[in-house]
Amino acid sequence: MLYSTIKRTKAILCSVFSSIRDNGFIDYDRLPTEGAKLPPKTATKYISIPRRAFSAEHLEKIVDASRNFTCNGKTCKIYTAALLILTRTGLRLSELLGLCRKDIVIINDEELTISINRSVHTIKNASNNGNSWIIGLTKSEKSRRTLMIKDERCVTLIRYILSLTNRPVFYENQEYNFLFATRTGRPISKSNFTRNFVKIRKVIGSDIRIHEIRHSVATLMANNPAISYNNAAAFMGHSLNVFMRYYVHPGDDYLNSCSDAINSAFKRK
């Protein structure tokens, strides 16, 4: 919690200076705060912004905006491929950045599978052999899963990325060849990915956050009557309870659709 440190420090110093002014010395047997009127400790509460769900059309606009995204003067296709995977699977960002080339299996020109086995997290202190990132397990056992993507554009871009020469990196004596990596082979950091994502979303004037893509995919599946909630929860790597409680949001037209369903039920009687 954050307190009014400056005001409290000023009050303590005023108490010390008052002792010097009145007595000509500092009484070391007395605490500097004794007799000082300190301002109350005011805690700054963290305000959590609720997650939102966006339509498939909005997600597609984000993907389209990424096609013209440039990095260091060059068109960067990596972000278009990454956003296609995010919008088709609802992966967490840590899971996306943890994907390696061996986790990708291209079936044909329109289908591929990805296996989620690890996640990459950023650390503040580069004490891990000079690295600012660590490789960890997925959030839960249910998060270890294999998903299929049926999108011709995604297959084409992933094939292009796999054709590029990529430098492997070693972590705890194991070799990793990350799919979304920097020139040195290290995984793209969350901060850099988020910074570039903000630039992409500004093109269409959107304020969507990366994790809200996951909520949007979950809501799209939950609102599809052809998909059971159990299957949708397994696809997202969650239990049914967590999936329904945190990830499913009401649609924009839920009021009209609910009202129409109730009216039609009474008319049948």
C-alpha positions as CSV (number, residue, x, y, z in Angstrom):
1,M,0.0,0.0,0.0
2,L,1.1,3.5,-0.7
3,Y,1.2,6.1,2.1
4,S,1.7,9.8,2.2
5,T,5.4,9.4,2.8
6,I,6.4,12.9,2.0
7,K,4.0,14.5,4.4
8,R,4.9,12.1,7.2
9,T,8.6,12.7,6.7
10,K,8.0,16.5,6.8
11,A,6.2,16.2,10.1
12,I,9.0,14.2,11.6
13,L,11.6,16.7,10.5
14,C,9.5,19.6,11.9
15,S,9.4,17.8,15.2
16,V,13.2,17.4,15.2
17,F,13.8,21.1,14.3
18,S,11.3,22.2,17.0
19,S,13.3,20.3,19.6
20,I,16.5,22.1,18.4
21,R,14.7,25.5,18.5
22,D,13.2,25.0,21.9
23,N,15.9,23.1,23.7
24,G,19.0,23.7,21.7
25,F,19.6,20.0,21.3
26,I,18.1,16.8,20.1
27,D,16.8,14.5,22.7
28,Y,18.0,11.1,21.5
29,D,16.0,9.3,24.2
30,R,12.8,10.6,22.6
31,L,11.5,9.3,19.3
32,P,11.4,12.0,16.6
33,T,7.7,11.3,16.1
34,E,6.8,11.9,19.8
35,G,4.6,14.9,20.0
36,A,4.5,15.3,16.2
37,K,1.1,15.5,14.5
38,L,1.5,13.0,11.8
39,P,-1.0,12.8,8.9
40,P,-3.1,9.6,8.8
41,K,-1.9,6.8,6.7
42,T,-4.0,6.8,3.5
43,A,-4.0,3.6,1.5
44,T,-4.4,3.8,-2.3
45,K,-6.8,1.0,-3.3
46,Y,-6.2,-0.8,-6.6
47,I,-9.2,-0.5,-8.8
48,S,-9.6,-3.5,-11.0
49,I,-11.2,-2.8,-14.4
50,P,-13.6,-5.6,-15.4
51,R,-12.8,-7.6,-18.4
52,R,-14.9,-7.2,-21.5
53,A,-15.9,-9.4,-24.5
54,F,-15.7,-8.1,-28.1
55,S,-17.4,-9.3,-31.2
56,A,-15.8,-11.5,-33.9
57,E,-15.9,-8.5,-36.3
58,H,-14.0,-6.4,-33.8
59,L,-11.3,-9.1,-33.4
60,E,-11.0,-9.4,-37.2
61,K,-10.4,-5.6,-37.5
62,I,-7.5,-5.9,-35.0
63,V,-6.0,-8.7,-37.2
64,D,-6.5,-6.6,-40.4
65,A,-4.8,-3.6,-38.7
66,S,-1.8,-5.7,-37.9
67,R,-1.1,-6.4,-41.6
68,N,0.4,-3.0,-42.1
69,F,2.3,-2.9,-38.8
70,T,5.9,-2.1,-39.3
71,C,8.9,-2.6,-36.9
72,N,12.2,-0.9,-37.7
73,G,10.9,0.1,-41.1
74,K,9.9,-3.4,-42.1
75,T,6.5,-5.1,-42.2
76,C,6.3,-7.4,-39.3
77,K,4.2,-10.5,-40.1
78,I,4.9,-12.0,-36.7
79,Y,2.2,-9.9,-35.0
80,T,-0.4,-10.8,-37.6
81,A,0.3,-14.5,-37.1
82,A,0.3,-14.1,-33.3
83,L,-3.0,-12.2,-33.4
84,L,-4.6,-14.9,-35.6
85,I,-3.6,-17.5,-33.1
86,L,-4.9,-15.5,-30.2
87,T,-8.3,-14.8,-31.9
88,R,-8.7,-18.4,-33.0
89,T,-7.7,-20.1,-29.7
90,G,-8.0,-17.6,-26.9
91,L,-4.5,-18.4,-25.6
92,R,-3.0,-16.5,-22.7
93,L,-0.1,-14.3,-23.8
94,S,2.3,-16.3,-21.7
95,E,1.2,-19.4,-23.5
96,L,1.6,-17.8,-26.9
97,L,5.1,-16.5,-26.2
98,G,6.0,-20.0,-24.9
99,L,5.2,-21.8,-28.2
100,C,8.2,-23.5,-29.9
101,R,8.5,-24.6,-33.4
102,K,8.2,-28.2,-32.5
103,D,4.7,-27.4,-31.0
104,I,3.4,-26.6,-34.5
105,V,2.1,-29.4,-36.8
106,I,0.8,-28.2,-40.2
107,I,-1.8,-30.7,-41.5
108,N,-2.6,-29.1,-44.8
109,D,-3.0,-25.6,-46.4
110,E,-5.9,-24.8,-44.1
111,E,-5.3,-26.6,-40.8
112,L,-2.6,-26.8,-38.2
113,T,-2.4,-27.9,-34.6
114,I,-0.6,-26.2,-31.7
115,S,0.4,-27.9,-28.4
116,I,0.5,-25.8,-25.3
117,N,3.1,-27.2,-22.9
118,R,4.8,-24.2,-21.3
119,S,4.5,-20.5,-20.6
120,V,7.0,-17.7,-20.6
121,H,7.0,-15.0,-17.9
122,T,8.9,-11.8,-17.5
123,I,11.0,-11.2,-14.4
124,K,12.1,-7.8,-13.1
125,N,15.5,-8.7,-11.9
126,A,17.7,-10.3,-14.5
127,S,19.3,-12.8,-12.1
128,N,18.4,-15.8,-14.2
129,N,21.8,-16.1,-16.0
130,G,21.2,-12.6,-17.3
131,N,17.8,-13.4,-18.7
132,S,14.7,-11.2,-18.1
133,W,12.4,-14.1,-18.6
134,I,11.7,-17.6,-17.3
135,I,10.1,-20.7,-18.7
136,G,7.4,-22.1,-16.5
137,L,4.6,-24.6,-16.5
138,T,1.1,-23.8,-17.7
139,K,-1.3,-22.3,-15.2
140,S,-2.9,-25.6,-14.5
141,E,-2.9,-29.2,-15.7
142,K,-6.0,-28.5,-17.8
143,S,-4.0,-25.8,-19.6
144,R,-1.8,-28.4,-21.2
145,R,-3.7,-29.1,-24.4
146,T,-3.6,-29.4,-28.2
147,L,-5.7,-27.1,-30.3
148,M,-6.6,-27.1,-34.0
149,I,-6.7,-23.9,-36.1
150,K,-8.6,-23.9,-39.3
151,D,-7.5,-20.7,-41.1
152,E,-5.7,-20.5,-44.4
153,R,-4.1,-17.2,-43.6
154,C,-2.7,-18.5,-40.3
155,V,-1.2,-21.6,-41.9
156,T,0.5,-19.4,-44.6
157,L,2.0,-17.0,-42.1
158,I,3.2,-19.8,-39.8
159,R,4.9,-21.5,-42.7
160,Y,6.6,-18.3,-43.5
161,I,7.8,-17.9,-39.9
162,L,9.0,-21.5,-39.8
163,S,11.0,-20.9,-43.0
164,L,13.0,-18.2,-41.3
165,T,16.4,-19.0,-39.7
166,N,15.9,-18.9,-36.0
167,R,18.7,-19.1,-33.4
168,P,17.9,-21.6,-30.5
169,V,18.5,-20.6,-26.9
170,F,19.3,-22.7,-23.9
171,Y,17.4,-22.7,-20.6
172,E,18.4,-25.0,-17.8
173,N,20.5,-27.2,-20.2
174,Q,17.6,-27.6,-22.6
175,E,17.3,-26.1,-26.1
176,Y,14.3,-24.1,-27.1
177,N,13.5,-22.8,-30.5
178,F,10.7,-20.3,-29.9
179,L,8.1,-19.5,-32.6
180,F,7.8,-15.8,-31.7
181,A,11.4,-14.8,-31.0
182,T,13.8,-11.9,-31.3
183,R,16.9,-11.9,-33.4
184,T,18.8,-13.5,-30.6
185,G,16.3,-16.3,-30.4
186,R,14.9,-15.2,-27.0
187,P,11.1,-15.0,-26.7
188,I,9.5,-11.7,-27.3
189,S,8.9,-10.1,-23.9
190,K,5.4,-9.4,-22.7
191,S,6.1,-5.7,-22.5
192,N,7.3,-5.4,-26.1
193,F,4.4,-7.4,-27.4
194,T,1.9,-5.3,-25.4
195,R,3.5,-2.1,-26.5
196,N,3.2,-3.0,-30.2
197,F,-0.3,-4.4,-29.7
198,V,-1.3,-0.9,-28.4
199,K,0.0,0.6,-31.5
200,I,-2.0,-1.8,-33.7
201,R,-5.2,-1.3,-31.9
202,K,-4.9,2.5,-32.1
203,V,-5.2,2.2,-35.9
204,I,-8.9,1.3,-35.5
205,G,-9.4,3.4,-32.4
206,S,-9.9,0.4,-30.1
207,D,-9.1,0.1,-26.4
208,I,-9.2,-3.7,-26.2
209,R,-6.7,-5.4,-24.0
210,I,-4.8,-8.5,-24.9
211,H,-6.4,-10.8,-22.3
212,E,-9.8,-9.5,-23.4
213,I,-9.2,-11.4,-26.7
214,R,-9.4,-14.6,-24.5
215,H,-12.6,-13.5,-22.9
216,S,-14.1,-12.7,-26.4
217,V,-13.2,-16.1,-27.7
218,A,-14.8,-17.8,-24.7
219,T,-17.9,-15.8,-25.1
220,L,-18.2,-16.6,-28.8
221,M,-18.0,-20.3,-28.0
222,A,-20.5,-20.0,-25.1
223,N,-23.0,-18.2,-27.3
224,N,-22.8,-20.9,-30.0
225,P,-25.5,-23.5,-29.4
226,A,-23.5,-26.1,-31.4
227,I,-20.7,-26.0,-28.7
228,S,-21.3,-27.5,-25.3
229,Y,-20.0,-25.6,-22.3
230,N,-17.8,-28.5,-21.2
231,N,-16.1,-28.6,-24.6
232,A,-15.6,-24.8,-24.6
233,A,-14.1,-24.9,-21.1
234,A,-11.7,-27.7,-22.2
235,F,-10.7,-25.7,-25.3
236,M,-9.8,-22.7,-23.1
237,G,-7.9,-24.9,-20.6
238,H,-10.3,-24.3,-17.7
239,S,-12.7,-26.0,-15.5
240,L,-16.4,-25.5,-16.3
241,N,-16.9,-23.5,-13.1
242,V,-14.1,-21.0,-13.9
243,F,-15.1,-20.8,-17.5
244,M,-18.7,-19.9,-16.8
245,R,-17.9,-17.6,-13.8
246,Y,-15.2,-15.5,-15.2
247,Y,-15.0,-15.8,-19.0
248,V,-18.5,-15.8,-20.4
249,H,-20.0,-12.3,-20.9
250,P,-23.5,-11.4,-22.0
251,G,-23.8,-10.5,-25.7
252,D,-24.8,-7.0,-26.9
253,D,-28.3,-8.2,-27.9
254,Y,-28.9,-10.4,-24.8
255,L,-31.9,-8.3,-23.7
256,N,-33.8,-8.6,-27.0
257,S,-32.9,-12.3,-27.4
258,C,-34.1,-13.1,-23.9
259,S,-37.3,-11.1,-24.2
260,D,-38.1,-12.8,-27.6
261,A,-37.5,-16.2,-26.1
262,I,-39.9,-15.5,-23.2
263,N,-42.5,-14.0,-25.4
264,S,-42.4,-17.0,-27.8
265,A,-42.7,-19.4,-24.8
266,F,-46.0,-17.7,-23.6
267,K,-47.4,-17.5,-27.2
268,R,-47.1,-21.3,-27.5
269,K,-49.3,-21.7,-24.5
